[in-house]
Amino acid sequence: MQKIYSILSSINQIIINPIIIILFAVAFVFFIYGVFEYLWRSQSDPSKIKQGRSHMGWGLFGMFIMISVFGLFRFLINSVPVSERTKTNVNRVLNID
């Protein structure tokens, strides 16, 4: 079980977390662009209001997805029992003797 945990932890730290951070940053920039478009460009072109709202919505959606993926991977990593104490606690919760 220790090897599985170390492999999952390494994959998470080296590959998954940097990808999540980059995609979260892209979603945040997209959201900020939508705010800019909604507030400043809408004065010259009313159709930009709708487009700005759309960009803000997709930016928020992207950030929500990235936070959810981060939480899911965090849950999976923390669910792998790695010590006897953790195994005992997991067995107690699952009612396994």
N, C-alpha and C positions, 0 to 999 in steps of 0.2 A: 504494500500500500504506500510505503514511503516513496518508492520510485514513481508511482503514478502521480503522487502529489508533486514531486519535484519536476516531473515532465510538464504537468499542467501549469505549475507555477512559472516555469521558465517560458513556456509558450505565451502565457498571459503577460509576463513582464516584457519580453523581447518583441513580441509581434502584436498582440491584441491591444494592449494599453496605448502604444504609440499611434496605432491606427484610429482608435477611439478618440484620442486627443486631437489628432489632425482633422477628423471628420466633424468633431464638435466645434473646432475653430472655424471650419468652413461654414457650418450652419450658423454660427454666431455672426460671421461676416455677412452672410446672406441676410440675416435678420437686420443687422445694422444698415445694410444697403436698402432694405425695404423701408426702414424708418426714414432714412435720408430721402428716398424717393417719395414717400408719403408726405413728409413735411415741406420739403423745399421745391421739388419739381412739380408738385401738384398745383402750384400757383400759376405756372405757365401752361400746363396741360392737365385738364381734369381727368383724363383717362389714366393718368399716373396714380391717382388715389387708389383705384381698384388694383392696379398692378403692384403698388406698394403694400397694400393689405395682403395680397397674395404672397409676396415675398416674405413679409413678416410671419405669416402663418406657416409657410413651408420651413422657414428658419426655426421657428419654435418647435415644429414637428420633428425636424432633424435633431435638435438638441434633446428633445424628449426621448427619441429613439436611442441616441448615443448614451444617455444616462441610464436608460433601461438595459441596454446591452452590457454596460459596465456593471450594473447591479446584478445582472444574471450571471456573468462570469465570476463576480465576487462571491455570489451565493454558491456556485458550483465548486470553486476552489475551497471555500470554507466548509463544504459538505463532506469532503473527503477526510475520513478519520486518519490521523497520522500518528497518534500516540495511544497508549493503552487507556489513558484517562478519557480521551476523546471517544475511543471505541466504546468504553463503558457508558459514557453519557448518551451516545447514539443508540446503543442497545437498550438502555433504560427508556428512552423516548419511544423507541419502536416496540417495546415490550418483548425483546428477544433475550432469552436466558442463555 
